[in-house]
Amino acid sequence: MVRSASSTLRRARTLCRDRKGSVLVIFAAALPVLVGLTGLTVDVGRTLAVKSALASQTQAAAMAGAYAMQSPNFTQTTVANAVTAWTTANPLTSATVTTSAPTLKCVTSTSNLPSCNGTSPNAVSVTQTATVSTYFLKAIGRENFTLTSTATAAKAGGNAKSLNVMFVLD
């Protein structure tokens, strides 16, 4: 009995001292972590790029709505149609825009804007929501990211900044 216990300990020590194949074990343990981090980097990086594109599209849609407000007798419907026409003509390629909601506002915090009241607003605010599907994060249950962007544009006016420009002719 004593002999089998000592021989088992001897075999365990020999196995622990044997370093053949240890790199393979470490690599096999690290590979899922490396693939997971690569996938996370790809999905999050793609989401951040779409977030920037969504913000740009929302700002441009707000400008289209503000331009529609310059026509006489504009309504919420004409502004919404202008925003929808712009977003339809210039869709996001990497995401699905789920909602695009323009609302007319009365902005008084900026000087030199046209006067406004409840029936005659001077700005439009556009809020867009988009979903970005993931590639690698689906493996851990994250199917998509939801992004929201809001932009406001006035129909005219604002603070003009003076420029210090010098032309030198030689």
PEDA-V29809 format. One record per pair of residues at least 24 apart in sequence whose C-alpha atoms are under 8 Angstrom apart, sorted by the first residue. I is the first residue (numbers start at 1). GAP is how many residues later the second one is. Records with the same first field share a line. If there is no record, write none. Layout:
I->GAP + GAP
//
This chain:
36->100
39->96 + 97 + 98
40->96 + 97
42->94
43->91 + 92 + 93 + 94
47->85 + 98
50->44 + 45 + 82
51->96
53->39
54->38 + 74 + 76 + 95
55->94 + 95 + 96
57->30 + 33 + 35
58->68 + 69 + 70 + 91 + 92 + 93
59->67 + 91 + 92 + 93 + 94
61->25 + 26 + 65
62->40 + 62 + 63 + 64 + 89 + 90 + 91
63->90 + 91
65->37 + 59 + 88
66->57 + 58 + 87 + 88 + 89 + 90
67->88
69->53 + 54 + 86
70->85 + 86
76->27 + 28
94->38
95->35 + 36 + 37 + 38
96->34 + 35 + 36
97->31 + 32 + 33 + 34
98->30 + 31 + 32 + 33
99->28 + 29 + 30 + 31
100->26 + 27 + 28 + 29
101->25 + 26 + 27
102->24 + 25
107->47
110->48 + 49
111->46 + 47 + 48
112->45 + 46 + 47
113->41 + 43 + 44 + 45
114->42 + 43
122->32 + 33 + 34
123->29 + 30 + 31 + 32
124->28 + 29 + 30 + 31
125->25 + 26 + 27 + 28
126->24 + 25 + 26
127->24
//
